[in-house]
Structures are given as structure tokens and as C-alpha cells.
Amino acid sequence: MTNSNYLNISDILVSNEKIPCKILQDLPKMGFLDPSATEDDLKVGSNVEIPLWLGETLYSRRPPLVSVDLPKIYKDAYREILNADACTIDLHKFAQYFYELGCYIAKYDIKGEVATTLVNTFKQRFRMLLAASVSNDSIGTMQPLSVSERERAAAAAATEHALSAWLQRGDSPLTTACMVANHRKRKRAEMEML
């Protein structure tokens, strides 16, 4: 996992998300990965859902032991919905770590459409994210947001609150710096000489 962060809890949770994979070689004693398997071995052609970290490990072997498929939220049907109107989707319900998982999955997308969908989705949802960051009713507005969107909205709300508290204090008003004031005086004097 090239862009992983070993000590980041969010990254650990993202890498534990299940992704669909197809077995490319017989895997002895790995039948427990497929709940519908009746044998102890996983046979070639079996479809399983395994954690991302395991899928990447098995894919990176030479020759690869699995082929990684895109999760349903990144497939064509959902991409069309997200490109049409991303604000109608409850990302928290479909994929809590939509953007983070998409960054991992994008390297398995041959067409490169997942990366484009991630950017377009964020662009469309940015206004909703801003509304959630300044809203007083935070639970209602944050419900359809993914985990990363919630974190950014909470950080923006904290910044907004700190700024308004600082502005209301009034004990340190903004003034023009001496250097800027002297520069303006010098420019004005030069203009008057001409």
C-alpha cells in the first residue's frame, strides 16, 4: 500500500474495507475467505470479498494471485448517478470512506474514471460541505456526508467559530502596518512632486 499511513486510524479502517476479487490461482487452505465455499481450498475463478490490505498483497505477488474488481459504488451505474447529482447520494450509507477508498481503488481502474469521479463528486458536494460547516444544526446537515467530509466540515466550523470569537473580542483591532503607511506616504509625496 503505497499511500498508506501505518499509524492513522482512518487509514486502518479504509484498508479494512472489503473489495471484490477474483481468484487467479488455486489457494490451498484459504476456503474460509469465501463463506459459500464447501472445500478448504479456493479454486481458480472464485469470487470473494476480502479486505483491501489483503487484496493488494495478493495482487502485488508475481504472478498475481487475485484480480481486484471495483466495488459497486465506483462502478458505471453509481458513477452516472454521482456525475449527474452527487448531492443526492448519502455517501455515509454507501461508502463511509468514499474518497480514501477511491484513492486506493483508482489504480485498479484501467479507464481512469474513478479518479475523475472522485474529483467531480467533491466539486459538486463542496457547497453542501460549506453549508454543513456553518450550520447550527450540525447533525442534520452532516448525515449524508462521508467521514472525511464530516471531518472537514467540523474543522471548518471550529475555524469559523474561532474567527467570529476573535472578531467579537475587539481588543486587538486590525490596523495598517507602519511600513505600509510609510510606503503610502512616500508614494503620495512622489505623486505630488510630479
C-alpha positions as CSV (number, residue, x, y, z in Angstrom):
1,M,0.0,0.0,0.0
2,T,2.0,2.9,-1.3
3,N,0.0,5.8,0.1
4,S,-0.9,4.2,3.5
5,N,-0.2,5.7,6.9
6,Y,0.5,2.9,9.4
7,L,-0.5,4.9,12.5
8,N,-3.6,6.6,11.1
9,I,-6.8,5.1,12.4
10,S,-8.8,6.3,9.4
11,D,-6.3,4.7,7.0
12,I,-6.5,1.4,9.0
13,L,-10.3,1.5,8.7
14,V,-10.1,2.2,5.0
15,S,-7.7,-0.6,4.3
16,N,-10.0,-2.9,6.2
17,E,-12.9,-2.2,3.7
18,K,-13.9,-5.3,1.7
19,I,-13.3,-5.3,-2.0
20,P,-14.4,-7.8,-4.6
21,C,-11.6,-10.0,-6.0
22,K,-11.4,-12.9,-8.4
23,I,-9.0,-15.8,-7.6
24,L,-6.5,-16.4,-10.4
25,Q,-4.7,-19.4,-8.9
26,D,-5.7,-22.2,-6.5
27,L,-5.2,-21.1,-2.9
28,P,-4.8,-24.1,-0.6
29,K,-6.4,-23.9,2.9
30,M,-7.9,-20.4,2.1
31,G,-11.5,-21.6,1.6
32,F,-12.5,-19.8,4.8
33,L,-12.3,-16.5,2.8
34,D,-15.4,-17.5,0.8
35,P,-18.4,-18.1,3.0
36,S,-20.2,-20.1,0.3
37,A,-17.2,-22.4,-0.3
38,T,-17.7,-26.0,0.6
39,E,-14.0,-27.0,0.3
40,D,-10.9,-26.0,2.2
41,D,-9.2,-24.6,-0.9
42,L,-10.1,-21.6,-3.0
43,K,-10.4,-22.6,-6.7
44,V,-9.5,-20.5,-9.7
45,G,-12.4,-18.3,-10.8
46,S,-13.9,-18.0,-7.3
47,N,-15.2,-14.5,-6.5
48,V,-14.6,-13.3,-2.9
49,E,-14.8,-10.1,-0.9
50,I,-11.6,-9.6,1.1
51,P,-10.1,-6.6,2.9
52,L,-8.3,-4.1,0.8
53,W,-4.9,-4.8,2.5
54,L,-5.2,-8.5,1.7
55,G,-6.4,-7.8,-1.8
56,E,-3.4,-5.5,-2.5
57,T,-1.0,-8.0,-1.0
58,L,-2.3,-10.9,-3.1
59,Y,-2.4,-8.7,-6.2
60,S,1.2,-7.5,-5.8
61,R,2.6,-11.0,-5.8
62,R,4.3,-12.2,-9.0
63,P,2.3,-13.7,-10.6
64,P,-0.8,-12.1,-9.1
65,L,-3.0,-14.4,-7.0
66,V,-6.1,-12.3,-7.4
67,S,-7.5,-9.6,-9.7
68,V,-9.1,-6.7,-8.0
69,D,-12.6,-5.6,-9.1
70,L,-14.1,-2.2,-8.4
71,P,-16.6,-2.0,-5.5
72,K,-20.1,-1.3,-6.6
73,I,-20.0,2.4,-5.5
74,Y,-17.3,3.0,-8.1
75,K,-18.9,1.1,-11.0
76,D,-20.6,2.6,-14.0
77,A,-24.2,2.8,-12.6
78,Y,-23.1,4.7,-9.5
79,R,-20.7,6.8,-11.4
80,E,-23.5,8.0,-13.6
81,I,-25.6,8.9,-10.6
82,L,-22.6,10.7,-8.9
83,N,-21.8,12.6,-12.1
84,A,-25.4,13.6,-12.6
85,D,-26.1,14.9,-9.0
86,A,-23.7,13.8,-6.3
87,C,-25.6,15.7,-3.6
88,T,-28.5,13.3,-3.6
89,I,-26.3,10.3,-2.5
90,D,-25.8,9.6,1.1
91,L,-22.1,8.8,0.9
92,H,-22.0,7.8,4.6
93,K,-24.5,5.0,3.9
94,F,-22.9,3.7,0.7
95,A,-19.2,4.2,1.5
96,Q,-18.1,5.8,4.7
97,Y,-14.6,6.4,3.4
98,F,-15.6,7.2,-0.2
99,Y,-12.7,9.4,-1.2
100,E,-10.0,7.5,0.7
101,L,-11.1,4.1,-0.6
102,G,-11.4,5.6,-4.1
103,C,-7.8,6.8,-4.0
104,Y,-6.7,3.2,-3.3
105,I,-9.1,1.7,-5.9
106,A,-8.2,4.2,-8.6
107,K,-5.0,2.3,-9.5
108,Y,-7.1,-0.8,-10.4
109,D,-9.4,1.2,-12.8
110,I,-8.0,0.7,-16.2
111,K,-10.1,3.5,-17.8
112,G,-9.2,6.1,-15.1
113,E,-12.8,7.1,-14.5
114,V,-12.7,6.6,-10.7
115,A,-10.2,9.4,-10.2
116,T,-12.4,11.7,-12.3
117,T,-15.5,10.7,-10.4
118,L,-13.8,11.5,-7.1
119,V,-12.9,15.0,-8.2
120,N,-16.3,15.7,-9.8
121,T,-18.1,14.3,-6.7
122,F,-16.2,16.6,-4.4
123,K,-16.7,19.6,-6.6
124,Q,-20.5,19.0,-6.6
125,R,-20.7,18.3,-2.8
126,F,-18.5,21.3,-1.8
127,R,-21.4,23.6,-1.4
128,M,-23.2,21.1,0.8
129,L,-20.0,20.8,2.8
130,L,-19.8,24.5,3.3
131,A,-23.4,24.6,4.4
132,A,-22.7,21.9,7.0
133,S,-19.7,23.8,8.3
134,V,-21.6,26.9,9.1
135,S,-24.9,25.4,10.1
136,N,-26.1,25.4,13.7
137,D,-28.0,22.1,13.2
138,S,-24.8,20.0,12.6
139,I,-26.3,16.5,13.0
140,G,-29.0,17.1,10.3
141,T,-26.6,18.6,7.7
142,M,-23.8,16.1,8.4
143,Q,-25.9,13.0,7.9
144,P,-25.3,12.4,4.2
145,L,-21.6,13.3,4.4
146,S,-18.7,10.8,4.3
147,V,-16.3,10.5,7.2
148,S,-13.7,12.8,5.6
149,E,-16.3,15.3,4.6
150,R,-17.6,15.3,8.2
151,E,-14.0,15.9,9.5
152,R,-13.5,18.8,7.1
153,A,-16.9,20.3,8.0
154,A,-16.1,20.0,11.7
155,A,-12.7,21.7,11.2
156,A,-14.3,24.5,9.1
157,A,-16.9,25.0,11.8
158,A,-14.3,25.2,14.5
159,T,-12.3,27.7,12.4
160,E,-15.5,29.8,11.7
161,H,-16.3,29.8,15.5
162,A,-12.7,30.8,16.4
163,L,-12.8,33.6,13.8
164,S,-16.1,35.0,15.0
165,A,-15.0,34.9,18.6
166,W,-11.8,36.7,17.7
167,L,-13.7,39.4,15.8
168,Q,-16.2,39.9,18.6
169,R,-13.4,40.4,21.2
170,G,-12.5,43.7,19.7
171,D,-9.4,44.1,21.9
172,S,-6.9,43.8,19.0
173,P,-8.4,45.7,16.1
174,L,-6.7,45.4,12.7
175,T,-4.5,48.4,11.8
176,T,-2.3,49.3,9.0
177,A,1.3,48.3,9.4
178,C,3.8,51.2,9.8
179,M,5.8,50.0,6.8
180,V,2.7,50.1,4.6
181,A,1.6,53.5,5.9
182,N,5.1,55.0,5.3
183,H,5.1,53.4,1.8
184,R,1.8,55.1,1.0
185,K,3.1,58.5,2.3
186,R,6.2,58.2,0.2
187,K,4.2,57.3,-2.9
188,R,1.8,60.2,-2.3
189,A,4.8,62.6,-1.9
190,E,6.3,61.3,-5.1
191,M,3.0,61.8,-7.0
192,E,2.6,65.4,-5.6
193,M,6.1,66.2,-6.9
194,L,5.2,65.3,-10.4
